Amino acid sequence: MASVRFTGDYTTWAEALAASTDYYLPEFVERTRQAVLKVKNGEAVYERDSVLFDEIQHSFPLLAGLLRAALEHQGVLTVFDFGGGFGTSYFQCRRFLEPIRSLRWLVVDQPGHIEQGRRDFQSDELRFFSDSSEVFRDHHPNVLLLSGVLQTIPMPYDLLSELGSHRVPYLIIDRTFFLASGVDRLTVQHGPVDIYPASYPAWFLGEKRLIQTVTANGYELLLSFNGFDDLGPDDEAFYTKGFIFRLIER
């Protein structure tokens, strides 16, 4: 499999987008849908980025955060999974969450994902929504999950502030790219060509700024943990990381 590459140091999202070939490939979405269907139907164990695996690569800190939230809310877990695709994280975690008294997993993503998600994957537990306002209008999530999505958002810190203002009790950030220098850098991510033959903007964030943005909304950092993705630019030190934040009662 060809490796993922990151190039450039762009000033604006528009510049990075202009240097990209495509941001949304219908054929990749369809391949992902087919892969997740196999997981849903028990024909495969685990899917990530449209690739099927023989075993689940669990993020145990993520599971710990979800189970703690459920324990603090009398066995009720309602997860708002922003950028959750067809429910990859739900299918990854569901076996560990079976003892929970009540589970709801609410996904917001691009319109194509939502339309097909409702058709092929929606259930009593897993549901799909057009935008955040629809989620917060009808539900009261106790976990906000941002897994591998912040680097794909034009203004990730603004998104953190906006979602944080809803005061969801727990915020879990996973699979997020950072630079050792601690500064933000906007790149273009390429490939790999045998999975996603296109390029699109991708952020590397500053860890300190991310934490400050979240804590400014009244959260405390409970845990930070290393991510399992080994992706970054060739010309600069990088790392992936995740965090579990808890809302401080006021």
Secondary structure, 3 states (H helix, E strand, C coil): CCCCEEEEEECCHHHHHHCCCCCCCHHHHHHHHHHHHHHHCCCCCEEECCEEECCCCCCHHHHHHHHHHHHHCCCEEEEEEECCCCCHHHHHHCCCCCCCCEEEEEEECCHHHHHHHHHHCCCCCEEEECCHHHHHHHCCCCEEEEECCHHHCCCHHHHHHHHHCCCCCEEEEEEEEEECCCCCEEEEEECCCCCCCCEEEEEEECHHHHHHHHHCCCEEEEEEEECCCCCCCCCCCEEEEEEEEEECCC
